Amino acid sequence: MKSKILALLRERRDYVSGQELCEHFGVSRTAVWKAVGQLKKEGYEIEAVKNRGYLLTEREDVFGRHELESRMATRWAGHPVYFYESVSSTNQQAKQLAESGCGQGTLVAADMQTAGRGRRGKAWSSPAGTNVYFTLILKPEYDPDCVSMVTLVMALAVAEGIRATCGVEAGIKWPNDIVADGKKLCGMLTEMSVERDYIHHVVVGAGINVRRQEFAPEIADRAVSLEQLCGQRVSRAMLIANVMKAFEKFYDCFEREHSLAGLLEQYNRLLVSRDGEVCVLDPKGEYRGISRGVNARGELLVELADGRVTEVYAGEVSVRGVYGYV
């Protein structure tokens, strides 16, 4: 009920009487009073004025389960919410929840990760009170070969969620980074549990740099945060809610066709390397070419010097700009 009270107070932007809350939620005045008191303890500023009711004063630094639930405007993505002050990694926690029976749309979010991971097992710095760390559980019925495309769907969602939240025009660096101003804002990691050709579950996680911060020396020249770019305070809960809203829209399209055919135009428009020279770091040997966007399977199309176009599958391959990170 606390999440629903928050959502109603936020929607009204004015005083809401205790009687109206009682009637709306079918509970007693005491239940409403207790719920409001608990919300205050969680950090919310809620005025209680006799004969007027309750008024929520918006703050952008409250982050937790009730805040996330109160902002979620989706049918299935982001329901239910599991929130942790600290967790080893949201992907790891999501896998455990999926194995215990949690269904599609379950969202795992945390204020801090103690063992965050990126692609290829790289460590992901995850301090408290600073960034966004979340993972979504999926229970798909398509073939395992389709799972690599889920990362691209999430990339589209994160880019749109960022624009909706703070106006930053984020782009996509294939296959799993979100960038702005030539620097990295977000990384993603998709993992699956599969048996033969049957997928038990997929978890897709993201870490987004939000607050102004000092980045580690090894990434300081290619990392940036949303608040550095937009110059204003960003609600982490609203950011996640906007990403979930966009993901639900894009994933529903992807799931109908089991391909990116319906999302290609939007994805390629945001691809920062499109029509630029890239270096493909393949374990078999690196090579250069011109990026021509992605195909319906999510593979990067790279035009070689002789005019041939090769299809690059993410796997263990990385792509860099010839003259820099992007």
Secondary structure, 3 states (H helix, E strand, C coil): CHHHHHHHHHHHCCCECHHHHHHHHCCCHHHHHHHHHHHHHCCCEEEEECCCEEEEECCCCCCCHHHHHHHCCCCCCCCCEEEECCECCHHHHHHHHHHCCCCCCCEEEECCECCCECHHHCECCCCCCCCEEEEEEECCCCCHHHCHHHHHHHHHHHHHHHHHHHCCCCEEECCCEEEECCEEEEEEEEEEEEECCEEEEEEEEEEECCCCCCCCCCCCCCECCHHHHHCCCCCHHHHHHHHHHHHHHHHHHHHHHCCCHHHHHHHHHHECCCCCEEEEECCCCCEEEEEEEECCCCCEEEECCCCCEEEECCCCCEEEECCECC
